[in-house]
Amino acid sequence: MILHIPPYTPEMNPIEQIWAEIRKRGFANQIFQTLEKVVDTLCETINSLTPDVIKSITHRKWVLE
């Protein structure tokens, strides 16, 4: 079953919640000297997100019903 998300509702899109968590964990108040450091931090932050953390962030009752 495909559920369509209404346009202009990023709060309903689970990936937006993941990006918010990535920004909070790895990029809050950071200045990077090189693009390589940005990529390294992004990879480390993504790898630190466990399946349980992702479920807790993206769990939406209306999706599971």
C-alpha positions in Angstrom: 0.0 0.0 0.0 1.4 3.4 -1.0 0.6 6.4 1.2 0.9 9.8 -0.3 2.1 12.6 1.9 0.5 16.0 1.3 2.7 18.6 -0.3 4.5 21.1 1.9 4.3 19.0 5.0 8.0 18.1 5.8 7.0 17.3 9.4 5.1 14.3 8.1 8.0 13.0 6.0 10.1 10.6 8.2 13.3 11.4 6.3 13.1 15.0 7.4 13.1 13.9 11.0 16.2 11.8 10.3 18.0 14.8 8.7 17.0 16.9 11.8 18.6 14.3 14.0 21.8 14.2 11.9 22.0 18.0 12.0 21.6 18.0 15.8 24.1 15.2 16.4 26.9 16.1 14.0 26.5 19.6 12.7 25.2 21.8 15.5 27.5 24.9 15.9 30.2 23.4 13.7 32.6 25.0 11.3 34.5 22.6 9.0 37.9 23.4 7.4 37.4 21.1 4.4 34.7 19.3 2.5 36.4 16.0 3.5 35.7 16.8 7.2 32.0 17.4 6.4 31.7 14.1 4.6 33.6 12.3 7.4 31.3 13.8 10.1 28.2 13.0 8.0 29.3 9.3 7.7 30.1 9.1 11.4 26.8 10.6 12.3 24.8 8.4 10.0 26.6 5.3 11.2 25.9 6.2 14.8 22.1 6.0 14.2 21.1 2.6 15.3 17.9 0.9 14.0 16.2 1.6 17.4 17.1 5.3 17.2 15.7 5.5 13.6 12.5 3.7 14.6 12.1 6.1 17.6 12.5 9.1 15.4 10.4 8.0 12.4 7.6 6.0 14.1 4.3 7.3 13.1 1.1 5.6 14.2 -0.7 6.7 11.0 2.0 5.0 8.8 1.8 1.7 10.7 -2.0 1.5 10.6 
